[in-house]
Amino acid sequence: MKTLIKSIWTSRDLASGMLLAAITLAAFWIVLLPFSQTVQKTFLARFHLDSSSFSIWAAQQPIPSMYNFENRVWISPKPITQSELNQATRDNKTSNPSTGAPATLLADLKNIETEQINHFPTRAFTFGKTRWILKQQSETRYYYLSSRYRDVEHKSAYRLSPISDSQFGVTRLEPLRD
């Protein structure tokens, strides 16, 4: 590594120097993840398309998506109250071992779909299979997202309403914070 840096410095290869600096910054950012709640919150917000600015979101795009977050999505034909969602996210720590399904109060509500996604829970309505299902239906759906890393959790909610046979509108609902 020392030889590489010396080689870049002596050759004045600006492009290689910038690439090496970007890789070093990304590695440093990833190393900070277990230690900094600020970094954890920034990563989680990225997965909900909820970064504080476009610049912060764009700067994180070269950083690999992390699979060590717990990402859950609840899809409902009707709005879910804050208390029901809070109870559901608390109860997700325990699940039914025979089915792997979350043990939540939402099981009492009809027509609630629940899924766990490796990363980018918004993928459920941007590129996932539920996007295709949503396009086939004519009613509004509510998407509730929860991502957790250790003790840090990020929640968000979206309403997806049909606009035409092949399009739907996405509306971010009030932030779901505890």
Backbone as CSV, one residue per row, in Angstrom:
resi,resn,N_x,N_y,N_z,CA_x,CA_y,CA_z,C_x,C_y,C_z
1,MET,0.830,-1.181,0.000,0.000,0.000,0.000,0.882,1.254,0.000
2,LYS,1.936,1.206,0.785,2.844,2.346,0.847,3.457,2.619,-0.531
3,THR,3.812,1.555,-1.244,4.383,1.689,-2.579,3.355,2.274,-3.556
4,LEU,2.120,1.833,-3.432,1.050,2.337,-4.297,0.865,3.843,-4.084
5,ILE,0.793,4.257,-2.849,0.607,5.678,-2.545,1.798,6.495,-3.058
6,LYS,3.005,5.976,-2.833,4.210,6.671,-3.310,4.206,6.780,-4.835
7,SER,3.788,5.700,-5.500,3.728,5.690,-6.956,2.724,6.731,-7.477
8,ILE,1.569,6.785,-6.846,0.547,7.768,-7.250,1.069,9.179,-7.000
9,TRP,1.718,9.391,-5.863,2.224,10.726,-5.507,3.298,11.196,-6.481
10,THR,4.234,10.304,-6.811,5.338,10.715,-7.695,4.882,10.888,-9.139
11,SER,3.905,10.128,-9.563,3.435,10.246,-10.946,2.411,11.376,-11.110
12,ARG,1.946,11.909,-9.999,0.938,12.984,-10.026,-0.328,12.553,-10.773
13,ASP,-0.679,11.292,-10.606,-1.885,10.742,-11.232,-3.093,11.131,-10.374
14,LEU,-3.711,12.233,-10.726,-4.810,12.790,-9.949,-6.012,11.847,-9.879
15,ALA,-6.356,11.224,-10.989,-7.516,10.325,-11.023,-7.317,9.144,-10.070
16,SER,-6.129,8.540,-10.102,-5.852,7.417,-9.202,-5.838,7.869,-7.752
17,GLY,-5.311,9.048,-7.500,-5.294,9.585,-6.140,-6.697,9.818,-5.610
18,MET,-7.571,10.348,-6.457,-8.958,10.589,-6.045,-9.699,9.273,-5.805
19,LEU,-9.449,8.286,-6.648,-10.079,6.976,-6.467,-9.612,6.335,-5.162
20,LEU,-8.309,6.394,-4.899,-7.771,5.827,-3.662,-8.344,6.559,-2.449
21,ALA,-8.476,7.878,-2.536,-9.053,8.656,-1.433,-10.516,8.264,-1.207
22,ALA,-11.283,8.083,-2.267,-12.691,7.688,-2.145,-12.820,6.303,-1.512
23,ILE,-11.978,5.375,-1.926,-12.000,4.020,-1.354,-11.636,4.068,0.125
24,THR,-10.651,4.874,0.465,-10.228,5.003,1.860,-11.340,5.604,2.709
25,LEU,-12.003,6.644,2.208,-13.116,7.261,2.944,-14.274,6.276,3.127
26,ALA,-14.604,5.522,2.085,-15.692,4.539,2.185,-15.346,3.465,3.215
27,ALA,-14.105,2.994,3.203,-13.677,1.978,4.172,-13.752,2.537,5.593
28,PHE,-13.308,3.775,5.768,-13.356,4.410,7.078,-14.797,4.546,7.557
29,TRP,-15.703,4.930,6.669,-17.121,5.091,6.996,-17.719,3.756,7.450
30,ILE,-17.368,2.680,6.750,-17.865,1.348,7.111,-17.302,0.909,8.457
31,VAL,-16.027,1.199,8.712,-15.400,0.832,9.984,-16.084,1.560,11.144
32,LEU,-16.559,2.779,10.916,-17.228,3.548,11.968,-18.625,3.003,12.305
33,LEU,-19.208,2.210,11.428,-20.590,1.750,11.599,-20.876,1.153,12.979
34,PRO,-20.087,0.224,13.485,-20.434,-0.354,14.790,-20.249,0.606,15.967
35,PHE,-19.528,1.688,15.763,-19.154,2.558,16.874,-19.906,3.880,16.940
36,SER,-20.491,4.323,15.865,-21.087,5.659,15.813,-22.580,5.584,15.485
37,GLN,-23.402,6.119,16.394,-24.834,6.145,16.117,-25.165,7.091,14.968
38,THR,-24.366,8.127,14.786,-24.585,9.039,13.664,-24.432,8.299,12.339
39,VAL,-23.385,7.486,12.233,-23.161,6.700,11.014,-24.281,5.681,10.849
40,GLN,-24.692,5.032,11.940,-25.777,4.053,11.883,-27.061,4.705,11.382
41,LYS,-27.398,5.876,11.931,-28.622,6.580,11.507,-28.536,6.998,10.045
42,THR,-27.343,7.410,9.608,-27.158,7.822,8.216,-27.346,6.640,7.269
43,PHE,-26.774,5.477,7.629,-26.960,4.272,6.815,-28.433,3.887,6.751
44,LEU,-29.115,3.869,7.907,-30.513,3.460,7.939,-31.399,4.415,7.136
45,ALA,-31.146,5.714,7.246,-31.937,6.687,6.479,-31.752,6.472,4.981
46,ARG,-30.548,6.096,4.592,-30.268,5.826,3.169,-31.190,4.730,2.634
47,PHE,-31.416,3.712,3.436,-32.240,2.587,3.005,-33.719,2.940,2.905
48,HIS,-34.129,4.041,3.515,-35.523,4.477,3.467,-35.722,5.651,2.519
49,LEU,-34.697,5.975,1.743,-34.731,7.143,0.864,-35.074,8.389,1.678
50,ASP,-34.461,8.480,2.861,-34.799,9.516,3.830,-33.548,10.242,4.331
51,SER,-32.514,10.322,3.501,-31.292,11.018,3.899,-31.580,12.502,4.081
52,SER,-30.764,13.156,4.895,-31.001,14.573,5.184,-30.762,15.460,3.964
53,SER,-29.983,14.986,3.008,-29.778,15.750,1.771,-29.434,14.786,0.642
54,PHE,-29.611,15.263,-0.567,-29.247,14.446,-1.722,-27.745,14.171,-1.726
55,SER,-26.953,15.152,-1.328,-25.496,14.984,-1.325,-25.061,13.842,-0.410
56,ILE,-25.657,13.763,0.769,-25.316,12.674,1.700,-25.748,11.339,1.119
57,TRP,-26.939,11.291,0.537,-27.415,10.050,-0.076,-26.476,9.643,-1.221
58,ALA,-26.133,10.582,-2.098,-25.290,10.279,-3.261,-23.884,9.867,-2.838
59,ALA,-23.352,10.485,-1.807,-21.998,10.145,-1.345,-21.926,8.718,-0.823
60,GLN,-23.048,8.193,-0.349,-23.062,6.828,0.195,-23.284,5.752,-0.863
61,GLN,-23.624,6.125,-2.068,-23.946,5.123,-3.083,-22.789,4.182,-3.420
62,PRO,-21.539,4.627,-3.427,-20.458,3.665,-3.697,-20.224,2.665,-2.560
63,ILE,-20.752,2.968,-1.374,-20.561,2.069,-0.230,-21.495,0.877,-0.402
64,PRO,-20.968,-0.325,-0.265,-21.806,-1.521,-0.471,-23.004,-1.550,0.479
65,SER,-24.098,-2.103,0.003,-25.283,-2.261,0.840,-24.993,-3.292,1.910
66,MET,-25.377,-2.971,3.109,-25.076,-3.851,4.235,-26.224,-4.832,4.441
67,TYR,-25.893,-6.073,4.692,-26.901,-7.097,4.937,-27.104,-7.336,6.425
68,ASN,-26.479,-6.527,7.270,-26.574,-6.784,8.699,-27.644,-5.942,9.377
69,PHE,-28.545,-5.336,8.611,-29.663,-4.607,9.181,-30.894,-5.493,9.136
70,GLU,-31.766,-5.302,10.105,-33.052,-5.983,10.067,-34.033,-5.039,9.381
71,ASN,-34.551,-5.427,8.246,-35.486,-4.595,7.483,-36.814,-5.334,7.367
72,ARG,-37.871,-4.688,7.824,-39.207,-5.270,7.740,-40.136,-4.317,6.993
73,VAL,-41.094,-4.906,6.307,-42.091,-4.140,5.563,-43.465,-4.705,5.898
74,TRP,-44.391,-3.805,6.216,-45.787,-4.176,6.405,-46.580,-3.478,5.326
75,ILE,-47.429,-4.216,4.638,-48.256,-3.658,3.564,-49.709,-3.845,3.977
76,SER,-50.443,-2.749,3.970,-51.807,-2.779,4.469,-52.741,-2.046,3.508
77,PRO,-53.985,-2.523,3.376,-54.958,-1.803,2.559,-55.539,-0.594,3.291
78,LYS,-55.250,-0.474,4.602,-55.744,0.661,5.376,-54.619,1.177,6.266
79,PRO,-54.729,2.426,6.701,-53.676,2.955,7.579,-53.588,2.162,8.879
80,ILE,-52.383,2.025,9.371,-52.132,1.370,10.651,-51.789,2.478,11.644
81,THR,-52.310,2.383,12.839,-52.025,3.419,13.828,-50.589,3.312,14.311
82,GLN,-50.102,4.412,14.852,-48.735,4.446,15.381,-48.543,3.400,16.483
83,SER,-49.523,3.248,17.354,-49.379,2.278,18.448,-49.348,0.841,17.929
84,GLU,-50.153,0.531,16.911,-50.117,-0.816,16.326,-48.759,-1.094,15.686
85,LEU,-48.232,-0.107,14.982,-46.931,-0.296,14.343,-45.817,-0.389,15.377
86,ASN,-45.881,0.427,16.422,-44.879,0.333,17.488,-44.905,-1.043,18.125
87,GLN,-46.099,-1.553,18.396,-46.222,-2.882,18.993,-45.685,-3.936,18.028
88,ALA,-45.977,-3.783,16.755,-45.518,-4.757,15.757,-44.002,-4.782,15.680
89,THR,-43.361,-3.615,15.689,-41.900,-3.596,15.588,-41.253,-4.109,16.859
90,ARG,-41.875,-3.870,18.023,-41.338,-4.436,19.267,-41.449,-5.948,19.257
91,ASP,-42.589,-6.464,18.780,-42.821,-7.904,18.787,-42.046,-8.646,17.707
92,ASN,-41.456,-7.930,16.762,-40.686,-8.596,15.716,-39.447,-9.280,16.262
93,LYS,-39.058,-8.928,17.472,-37.893,-9.574,18.079,-38.182,-11.039,18.342
94,THR,-39.464,-11.367,18.491,-39.854,-12.759,18.664,-40.697,-13.144,17.466
95,SER,-40.494,-14.335,16.984,-41.299,-14.777,15.849,-41.739,-16.209,16.081
96,ASN,-42.674,-16.635,15.287,-43.175,-17.986,15.373,-42.135,-18.911,14.757
97,PRO,-41.475,-19.765,15.583,-40.388,-20.581,15.040,-40.839,-21.585,13.991
98,SER,-42.099,-22.006,14.027,-42.543,-23.000,13.048,-42.733,-22.399,11.661
99,THR,-43.151,-21.124,11.606,-43.393,-20.512,10.301,-42.381,-19.425,9.970
100,GLY,-41.705,-18.918,10.998,-40.781,-17.809,10.771,-41.504,-16.478,10.645
101,ALA,-42.835,-16.502,10.792,-43.612,-15.269,10.665,-43.505,-14.451,11.943
102,PRO,-43.502,-13.130,11.827,-43.419,-12.307,13.017,-44.636,-12.498,13.909
103,ALA,-44.416,-12.523,15.203,-45.514,-12.608,16.152,-45.903,-11.183,16.511
104,THR,-46.924,-10.640,15.853,-47.305,-9.243,16.069,-48.794,-9.121,16.260
105,LEU,-49.195,-7.965,16.773,-50.616,-7.669,16.865,-51.234,-7.522,15.488
106,LEU,-50.403,-7.232,14.489,-50.929,-7.062,13.135,-51.528,-8.351,12.600
107,ALA,-51.201,-9.480,13.220,-51.791,-10.742,12.787,-53.305,-10.703,12.976
108,ASP,-53.767,-9.855,13.916,-55.201,-9.734,14.137,-55.883,-8.899,13.056
109,LEU,-55.131,-8.081,12.360,-55.701,-7.256,11.299,-55.739,-8.060,10.015
110,LYS,-56.815,-7.921,9.269,-56.926,-8.683,8.026,-56.131,-8.022,6.913
111,ASN,-55.650,-8.836,6.012,-54.998,-8.396,4.782,-53.684,-7.630,4.992
112,ILE,-52.978,-7.902,6.067,-51.668,-7.291,6.286,-50.620,-8.272,5.781
113,GLU,-49.784,-7.793,4.881,-48.681,-8.616,4.379,-47.407,-8.159,5.090
114,THR,-46.572,-9.095,5.475,-45.314,-8.778,6.141,-44.199,-9.498,5.420
115,GLU,-43.093,-8.785,5.225,-41.936,-9.450,4.655,-40.661,-8.838,5.204
116,GLN,-39.624,-9.633,5.192,-38.313,-9.167,5.598,-37.465,-9.046,4.336
117,ILE,-36.750,-7.928,4.215,-35.950,-7.650,3.029,-34.502,-7.477,3.462
118,ASN,-33.565,-8.006,2.682,-32.152,-7.901,3.040,-31.680,-6.464,3.164
119,HIS,-31.958,-5.653,2.181,-31.545,-4.254,2.232,-32.495,-3.430,1.369
120,PHE,-32.477,-2.139,1.561,-33.347,-1.206,0.861,-34.815,-1.628,0.929
121,PRO,-35.459,-1.452,2.095,-36.862,-1.861,2.212,-37.793,-1.123,1.250
122,THR,-37.401,0.065,0.771,-38.233,0.763,-0.204,-38.312,0.000,-1.522
123,ARG,-37.424,-0.968,-1.690,-37.462,-1.813,-2.883,-38.797,-2.544,-2.999
124,ALA,-39.502,-2.689,-1.869,-40.805,-3.356,-1.894,-41.769,-2.658,-2.839
125,PHE,-41.618,-1.347,-3.023,-42.511,-0.662,-3.961,-41.768,0.009,-5.103
126,THR,-40.449,-0.067,-5.125,-39.737,0.514,-6.260,-39.379,-0.539,-7.307
127,PHE,-38.827,-1.676,-6.868,-38.426,-2.708,-7.829,-38.831,-4.118,-7.419
128,GLY,-39.431,-4.284,-6.262,-39.741,-5.616,-5.753,-40.994,-6.211,-6.350
129,LYS,-41.267,-7.438,-5.925,-42.440,-8.148,-6.437,-43.736,-7.465,-6.042
130,THR,-43.737,-6.759,-4.893,-44.972,-6.102,-4.478,-45.317,-4.924,-5.377
131,ARG,-44.351,-4.381,-6.083,-44.647,-3.313,-7.054,-45.544,-3.865,-8.162
132,TRP,-45.227,-5.044,-8.647,-46.034,-5.659,-9.695,-47.433,-5.953,-9.166
133,ILE,-47.511,-6.461,-7.931,-48.814,-6.758,-7.328,-49.618,-5.475,-7.186
134,LEU,-48.958,-4.394,-6.736,-49.649,-3.116,-6.570,-50.216,-2.615,-7.897
135,LYS,-49.458,-2.781,-8.968,-49.926,-2.322,-10.280,-51.142,-3.119,-10.751
136,GLN,-51.313,-4.337,-10.238,-52.444,-5.171,-10.633,-53.705,-4.842,-9.836
137,GLN,-53.554,-4.087,-8.747,-54.687,-3.772,-7.891,-55.121,-2.327,-8.099
138,SER,-56.353,-2.060,-7.771,-56.879,-0.719,-8.027,-57.056,0.102,-6.754
139,GLU,-56.632,-0.418,-5.594,-56.823,0.342,-4.367,-55.492,0.806,-3.768
140,THR,-55.589,1.794,-2.939,-54.426,2.361,-2.259,-53.855,1.350,-1.274
141,ARG,-52.536,1.351,-1.147,-51.832,0.497,-0.185,-50.936,1.376,0.680
142,TYR,-50.746,0.964,1.911,-49.875,1.663,2.849,-48.681,0.766,3.161
143,TYR,-47.486,1.326,3.002,-46.251,0.590,3.248,-45.591,1.171,4.492
144,TYR,-45.344,0.336,5.472,-44.671,0.732,6.707,-43.333,0.009,6.750
145,LEU,-42.268,0.762,6.889,-40.920,0.211,6.829,-40.223,0.414,8.171
146,SER,-39.474,-0.587,8.578,-38.691,-0.479,9.802,-37.335,-1.138,9.555
147,SER,-36.279,-0.397,9.848,-34.919,-0.934,9.746,-34.240,-0.746,11.088
148,ARG,-33.490,-1.749,11.496,-32.840,-1.710,12.795,-31.394,-2.183,12.669
149,TYR,-30.525,-1.468,13.382,-29.138,-1.904,13.563,-28.825,-1.701,15.035
150,ARG,-28.602,-2.808,15.719,-28.401,-2.783,17.165,-29.588,-2.081,17.815
151,ASP,-29.346,-0.982,18.540,-30.442,-0.288,19.222,-30.987,0.900,18.434
152,VAL,-30.497,1.100,17.233,-30.943,2.232,16.413,-31.969,1.724,15.410
153,GLU,-33.112,2.415,15.354,-34.179,2.010,14.446,-34.624,3.219,13.629
154,HIS,-34.965,2.963,12.375,-35.490,4.007,11.495,-36.809,3.492,10.934
155,LYS,-37.849,4.302,11.056,-39.170,3.920,10.556,-39.634,4.951,9.547
156,SER,-40.388,4.496,8.572,-41.015,5.405,7.627,-42.289,4.765,7.088
157,ALA,-43.114,5.597,6.482,-44.388,5.114,5.946,-44.680,5.813,4.627
158,TYR,-45.310,5.062,3.719,-45.653,5.580,2.397,-47.067,5.149,2.042
159,ARG,-47.768,6.019,1.334,-49.074,5.666,0.754,-48.871,5.580,-0.739
160,LEU,-49.270,4.453,-1.320,-49.166,4.263,-2.765,-50.567,4.175,-3.343
161,SER,-50.904,5.125,-4.189,-52.242,5.216,-4.758,-52.179,5.059,-6.265
162,PRO,-53.115,4.297,-6.838,-53.120,4.134,-8.288,-53.437,5.442,-8.999
163,ILE,-52.711,5.689,-10.081,-52.959,6.860,-10.918,-53.610,6.400,-12.222
164,SER,-53.101,5.304,-12.767,-53.645,4.723,-13.993,-53.437,3.216,-13.911
165,ASP,-53.699,2.530,-15.023,-53.511,1.078,-15.034,-52.073,0.652,-14.798
166,SER,-51.111,1.513,-15.135,-49.715,1.106,-15.021,-48.881,2.007,-14.109
167,GLN,-49.518,2.976,-13.460,-48.766,3.893,-12.606,-49.448,4.077,-11.266
168,PHE,-48.639,4.430,-10.255,-49.188,4.779,-8.962,-48.358,5.900,-8.369
169,GLY,-49.002,6.683,-7.522,-48.327,7.796,-6.869,-47.800,7.372,-5.517
170,VAL,-46.650,7.891,-5.153,-46.026,7.580,-3.876,-46.029,8.845,-3.017
171,THR,-46.588,8.735,-1.826,-46.622,9.852,-0.887,-45.979,9.424,0.419
172,ARG,-44.942,10.149,0.838,-44.328,9.864,2.134,-45.265,10.405,3.213
173,LEU,-45.597,9.557,4.176,-46.437,9.979,5.281,-45.561,10.552,6.390
174,GLU,-46.178,11.098,7.412,-45.417,11.671,8.519,-44.388,10.667,9.023
175,PRO,-43.206,11.136,9.380,-42.183,10.215,9.884,-42.692,9.466,11.108
176,LEU,-42.428,8.187,11.144,-42.855,7.371,12.279,-41.699,7.281,13.261
177,ARG,-41.707,8.122,14.238,-40.659,8.142,15.258,-41.270,7.784,16.592
178,ASP,-40.480,7.173,17.446,-40.959,6.860,18.800,-40.955,8.091,19.654
